[in-house]
Amino acid sequence: MTLREGLPLLYQQFTALFRKNLLLSWRNKRATCLHLFSSFFFILLIFCIQEAMKASDITSTAHINVTDPKALVSPPIPPCEDKFFAKLPCYDFVWSGNQSRRVTDIVSAIMGNNPGRPIPSNKVQSFKGPEEVDAWFMSHPLQVPGALHFVERNATVISYGVQTNSSSEKIRGRVEDSTFKFLVPLQIAAEREIARSLIGDPNFGWDFGFKEFARPAIGGRATISALNLMGPVFFLAFSMFGFVLQLSSLVTEKELKLRQAMTMMGVFDTAYWLSWLLWEAILTVISSLSLVLFGMMFQFHFFLNNSFVVVFLLFLLFQLNMISLAFVLSAFISISSSATTVGFLVFLISFITLMVSSTDFPYSSTYSIYSRVIWSFFPPNTFSAGLQLLLEATSNHQGSGINWSKTTVCAAMDDATCFLTMNNIYIWLVGTFLFWFVLAIYFDNIIPNESGVRKSIFYFLKPSYWTGKEGNNVEEHIAPEDKDVLQEEIVVKQQAMDGIVDPDIAVQIRGLAKTYPGTTKLGCCKCKKTSPFQAVKGLWMNIAKDQLFCLLGPNGAGKTTTISCLTGINPVTSGDAIIYGHSIRSSVGMSNIRKMIGVCPQFDILWDALSSEEHLHLFASIKGLPPSSIKSIAEELLADVKLTGAAKIRAGSYSGGMKRRLSVAIALIGDPKLVFLDEPTTGMDPITRRHVWDIIQESKKGRAIILTTHSMEEADILGDRIGIMAKGRLRCIGTSIRLKSRFGTGFVATVSFVENKNKYEGAGSSREPLKRFFKEHLKVEPTEERKAFMTFVIPHDKEKLLARFFGELQDRESEFGISDIQLGLATLEEVFLNIARRAELESATAQGTMVTLELESGISVEIPVGARFVGIPGTENAENPRGIMVEVYWQQDGSGSMCISGHSPEMRVPQNVPVIYEPSSQVLGHGQRRVRGTVIDYDS
Ligand SMILES: Nc1ncnc2c1ncn2[C@@H]1O[C@H](COP(=O)(O)OP(=O)(O)OP(=O)(O)O)[C@@H](O)[C@H]1O
């Protein structure tokens, strides 16, 4: 099948990824709707605030048409408690001129004739002159709303003055109008009573009235002030939805290694970024459009008077800038749940800069052009400046707003103070959008990804970036101890030196090594730097076509790192690998390799919201399969992994086994010539596992498979050739039988007994002769003793004796009650444990890592990790000249480290067995005697 290449492939990947983005948004309807239509809630909120402002200003007639204004006739002097923030005890008014009898009478008349409420004498204070009143004011702030000052000039002239506390305190958003509330009533009362006194008629009528103008409602004022007050913050909050959602989608793809999976399948970065950009641009257009339309629907002058295109463009460009910013920040975040926190932080910073912007900073002559340029790189700042221009253009009822032809016109009166036009804002927003987008792609390359891989800061200046060729240095490494591994290394080195490309070889690994750089972690007081870690220390091997190579090894051995290097996820530190003639060190070679490999990574790399069918369609498109064949190939693969019934169900609801099967199917898309399966059957039940084994077995034809597994049974059944790695090195390589015969403890003989009740009752005693028979001839004890069978492990060195021994045993079958004898090699698991143990021992010896073995006899012995037969110093005597030893049983804990699971009964150290590790000294600890054990090579 011919796979697509170049531009057609880029276009195919782009459309497939775009469809994926669309599906993800569709399946996440709630978030998408919030992104698209949250503008409605913000506009509604501004509308409600505007209405609330109107309601709170209920005494004002600003919002209604005043056709027939009501006249207020001689309003009374209000009680002082009516004053907003009056300080108690308070006085209704104070007055001066109390040395005049006539004035005193006038004031008494004011108090007594106050309409509807005569004023009691304790609510009024009198003084001699205005100076005394002022002094009293100073010591009694807010205790009186007004004062009257009378002067009796002569019999016909009494002059007076009025003082009011005009401070405009607000209460619940309402401002007190002290002139009409206090000043006018005091003035009317004073004039009325002076007139009556002068005329001499206490009933003289004095009605004073006033009323406002008849006029239409001042509709725009509150609308604009609600938008002025809340608009910038609310519009910023609205654009945060898209920002946070985009950030979270990108980080989720990174966190779940979905991006890595797509890279392994050969996705172009251009297709990836463009697919997100186009999808987000569409969402942004819809959300900006809905914001402007809702604004118009709620009759805001800002949206009605400014031209539609001018407002829409400002919101669109700003939101696109926020998307670019989300792209940049996604390079620095590795956990999707942090997206909301980062969104909140960006909102907070934007809010602060918004406040700063309201002080004219930096768009005035006081500030330098540099501060304006730097300030404008943060999109919310430019946006708020643009918003301010549009708000000012509609700030009063007559404001005609800005239309397209006025976008180049400055709002300022003279050229010297003209720093911004709408056109400048648009140009800046387009510029910063492109700037942040390019920066996002740059950071995506240089910030360590989920595998800790990053390019150098000046990667684009390196010739290798453009030519696709990199160096090929091979570091010297310690020669392997194992003869098969050494032989393999010699063959590969020779072929590499001669430049021979064996047509039967799919992968040739040439001294592949990987060192992870140390990382610096910021603690509360100091930085903690970890040292570089050598995960793979020089691998040399050939992997043949049409074969399944099984890579085994304990946790942390370096298997996944090796696969990551071969699939181009991790760049190698030194060495190389040639896959079907292409080097993994060259970017051109790697892109060719990606077309012919399939990868089933260790962890399921799937979108919960996509079905298995959609996954296969997506990955098939990324690989470049012709669109016409994708449907049938997906159906075929789904049938192979028995997922046809669940083809349309979302992967999020799959069981662990179903997810693994889907991952296997993804790895087999496009008939790859080399398939990497990293622990493909983890979490599967035995039936499903066997089914997947069948699929893998079938898939061997015509391709090479590299499989890593922790199941020895799987390796035994599927592996044509097995390599065991430990501590970054290849420890052994060969077929299963070869490994078992070389590294197993020997042969395993299982003797089954005839089912006979009488015999069985005496089984213990009737089996003694058989045990003696094994002991006398082969010097072995049973390792397992059950009702129906007994198992003996026979060391390799007894191989020559076996033919005669088993011949004799068969002859005496009836005597021993034997029904069947089975002889086999040790299991692969035993081989694995032996190799792992040796590697641990080697590293523990090199590093001096010790663990404590608590013997049943009560003695504690310090031994190197992995040591099998341990001699106990101080137990030597005449009977046991070399002392006592035990066999230590090891197992791996959850983290892959070896730990002691038990030990055998104590036994004599045989003569002539060599000591591998001799402790240099004995140590004492916590008052308890602790000795270091010797390691005995009893196995060899
Ligand atoms: N990005 C990384 N940075 C630093 N060290 C790493 C990184 N990835 C892996 N390692 C270390 O490299 C060693 C090899 O890891 P690797 O995942 O290759 O082991 P493995 O054989 O695949 O183990 P497992 O069976 O658990 O998957 C481990 O000690 C691991 O901690």
The ligand as an ORCA input file, in Angstrom:
! r2SCAN-3c Opt
* xyz 0 1
  N      12.869     11.300     31.369
  C      13.670     10.689     32.231
  N      14.552     11.379     32.971
  C      15.371     10.778     33.845
  N      15.403      9.439     34.039
  C      14.551      8.686     33.334
  C      13.632      9.263     32.388
  N      12.898      8.256     31.829
  C      13.351      7.124     32.401
  N      14.333      7.370     33.293
  C      15.075      6.412     34.101
  O      15.729      5.537     33.208
  C      15.717      4.215     33.721
  C      15.171      3.278     32.639
  O      13.797      3.551     32.498
  P      12.896      2.748     31.463
  O      11.544      3.342     31.520
  O      13.574      2.695     30.147
  O      12.899      1.310     32.118
  P      12.064      0.022     31.704
  O      13.041     -1.086     31.550
  O      11.207      0.302     30.545
  O      11.208     -0.185     33.018
  P       9.681     -0.718     33.141
  O       9.740     -2.199     33.032
  O       9.301     -0.297     34.513
  O       8.909     -0.059     32.087
  C      14.866      4.227     34.976
  O      15.735      4.237     36.104
  C      14.124      5.548     34.907
  O      13.944      6.078     36.195
*
